[in-house]
Amino acid sequence: MPRYQLTDDAREDLREIKKYSLKQFGVLVTRDYLAGLQVCMQRLSENSKMGTSNTEGIDIKGLWHFIYVSHTIYYLPASHGITIVGILHQSRLPDRLRLRGL
């Protein structure tokens, strides 16, 4: 079964999402949002072409993205499924990915 892997940066993005969401929306909303995000990432691992390869302005070879509610999942197709390199809120610029040394 295809699966997704998270880079350390993507794990940190999830921690930030959880922390912010708990503070702003509470436990139930946070749990639902993160569960939906997890389902989305698994579906992307099973069909990486669900996303879009047009990552205009980001020069990372092979990078794809998919929008989930308020966040964009940035990932690279891999033999195991996908490697998620970032999960950024709409308000954050994708330039942040460039700083990650991919």
Secondary structure by P-SEA (a helix, b strand, c coil): cccccccaaaaaaaaaaaaaaaaccccaaaaaaaaaaaaaaaaaaacccccccccccccccbbbbbbcccbbbbbbbccccbbbcccccccccccccccccc
